[in-house]
Amino acid sequence: MFAFRGSKNLVHNRFTEEDDQKLKQLVNEYGENNWDIIAKKMKGRNKRQCRDRWNRYLAPNVNHSEWTVEEEKLLMSLVPILSPRWREIAKHFSGRNDIQIKNRYKMIQNRLLHENQKENVKQQIKTPVTQPNTLVYGQPIQLQEAHISLDDEFNSDFAFNEEADDFSIFCSFE
């Protein structure tokens, strides 16, 4: 566990459903700008923790709906211009905050990276290899063979020669 400067007895765990309900009740009672009072009533939480939890997750104006294609396109067009100023980018979205913007961008980047890696693998394995049971030098040998089907689109046949420490792979995408 870690501590912030001057923060004795602070809770550093995630907010629970009970914490969220209590925070909502206190914000309704004291308003969105009385974080000192609210934090005193939230055992072990400081005003920054309470304010951030409210503004980023619990406030009624936070948009928790699925991202649209238009939102993703706008995000991808703004990042090269404004990155890494996530708060500035968030101003262009209705109900999305800086944390949501940053997380969505990273999710899109990971998805694109995964798609690019999958396409690279497809391109690499389209290159034909020698027939199983033959070496490049043309010497026929007995190989142990196996077939692997990872999903409906990817199939692989392996042939391995233990004596020569050599193997052949034939892969296909349907």
C-alpha positions in Angstrom: 0.0 0.0 0.0 1.2 3.5 -0.7 0.4 6.9 0.8 0.2 10.4 -0.5 1.9 13.3 1.3 -0.1 14.2 4.4 -2.7 11.5 3.9 -2.9 9.4 7.1 -5.6 6.7 7.3 -6.6 7.0 3.6 -8.1 4.1 1.9 -6.3 3.2 -1.4 -8.7 0.5 -2.5 -11.2 0.7 -5.2 -14.6 2.3 -4.5 -17.2 -0.3 -3.6 -20.9 -0.2 -4.6 -21.6 1.0 -1.0 -18.9 3.7 -1.3 -20.5 4.9 -4.6 -24.0 5.0 -3.1 -22.8 6.9 0.0 -20.9 9.4 -2.3 -24.0 9.9 -4.4 -26.1 10.6 -1.3 -23.5 13.0 0.1 -23.3 14.9 -3.2 -27.1 15.2 -3.3 -27.0 16.5 0.3 -24.1 18.9 0.1 -23.7 19.6 -3.6 -20.9 19.0 -6.1 -18.5 21.7 -4.7 -18.3 20.8 -1.0 -15.6 18.1 -1.3 -14.1 18.9 2.1 -17.4 18.2 3.9 -18.1 15.1 1.7 -14.6 13.7 2.3 -15.0 14.0 6.1 -18.1 11.9 5.8 -16.4 9.3 3.5 -14.2 7.4 6.0 -10.7 7.1 4.7 -11.2 9.1 1.5 -9.8 12.6 0.7 -11.5 15.3 -1.3 -9.6 14.5 -4.4 -10.6 10.9 -4.4 -14.3 11.8 -3.8 -14.2 14.6 -6.5 -12.5 12.4 -9.1 -14.8 9.4 -8.4 -17.8 11.7 -8.8 -16.6 13.6 -11.9 -15.2 10.7 -13.8 -17.7 7.9 -13.0 -20.8 8.8 -11.0 -22.0 12.2 -12.2 -25.2 12.0 -14.2 -23.6 13.8 -17.1 -21.0 11.0 -17.6 -21.8 9.1 -20.8 -21.5 5.3 -20.1 -23.1 4.3 -23.4 -21.3 2.3 -26.1 -18.9 4.3 -28.3 -20.2 5.1 -31.8 -18.2 4.8 -35.0 -18.4 8.6 -35.3 -16.9 9.1 -31.8 -14.1 6.7 -32.6 -13.3 8.5 -35.9 -13.4 11.9 -34.1 -11.1 10.6 -31.4 -8.6 9.2 -33.9 -8.6 12.5 -35.8 -8.0 14.6 -32.7 -5.2 12.5 -31.1 -2.5 13.5 -33.6 -3.4 17.1 -33.0 -4.0 17.3 -29.2 -2.4 14.2 -27.7 -1.6 13.7 -24.9 -4.0 16.4 -23.7 -6.9 14.1 -22.9 -8.9 16.8 -21.2 -8.7 19.0 -24.3 -9.8 16.1 -26.4 -12.7 15.3 -24.1 -14.1 18.8 -24.7 -15.1 17.6 -28.2 -17.2 14.8 -26.8 -20.6 15.0 -25.0 -20.4 13.3 -21.6 -17.0 11.7 -22.1 -14.2 12.5 -19.7 -10.4 12.4 -20.0 -10.1 9.0 -18.5 -12.7 7.5 -20.9 -11.0 9.2 -23.9 -7.5 7.9 -22.9 -8.9 4.4 -22.2 -10.8 4.2 -25.5 -7.8 5.4 -27.5 -5.6 2.7 -25.9 -8.2 0.1 -26.6 -8.4 1.2 -30.3 -4.6 1.1 -30.5 -4.5 -2.4 -29.1 -7.2 -3.6 -31.5 -5.3 -2.1 -34.5 -2.0 -3.6 -33.3 -3.7 -7.1 -33.0 -5.3 -6.8 -36.4 -1.9 -5.7 -38.0 -0.1 -8.6 -36.3 -2.7 -11.1 -37.5 -2.4 -9.7 -41.1 1.4 -10.0 -40.9 1.2 -13.6 -39.8 -1.2 -14.3 -42.7 1.2 -12.7 -45.2 4.2 -14.6 -43.7 2.6 -18.0 -43.9 1.3 -17.6 -47.4 4.9 -18.3 -48.6 4.9 -22.0 -49.7 7.2 -24.4 -48.0 8.6 -27.8 -49.1 6.3 -30.8 -49.1 6.3 -32.8 -45.9 8.5 -35.8 -45.8 11.2 -34.1 -47.9 14.1 -31.9 -47.1 15.2 -28.9 -49.1 18.1 -31.0 -50.3 15.7 -33.6 -51.8 16.5 -36.4 -49.3 13.3 -38.3 -48.4 13.0 -39.0 -44.7 10.3 -40.1 -42.4 8.7 -37.3 -40.4 6.2 -37.2 -37.5 3.2 -35.2 -38.7 0.5 -33.3 -36.9 -2.5 -31.1 -37.8 -3.7 -28.2 -35.8 -7.0 -26.2 -36.4 -7.1 -23.1 -34.2 -10.5 -21.9 -35.5 -12.6 -22.0 -38.7 -10.2 -19.8 -40.6 -6.7 -21.1 -39.6 -5.3 -24.6 -40.2 -1.7 -25.8 -39.8 0.1 -29.0 -40.7 3.4 -29.7 -39.0 6.1 -32.2 -39.9 9.0 -32.8 -37.6 12.2 -34.8 -38.0 13.8 -35.5 -34.6 17.1 -36.7 -36.0 17.7 -33.6 -38.1 16.0 -31.1 -35.8 14.1 -29.9 -38.8 10.4 -29.3 -39.4 8.1 -28.1 -42.1 4.9 -26.0 -41.6 2.0 -25.6 -44.0 -0.7 -23.2 -43.0 -3.8 -22.0 -44.7 -6.5 -19.5 -44.1 -10.0 -20.1 -45.4 
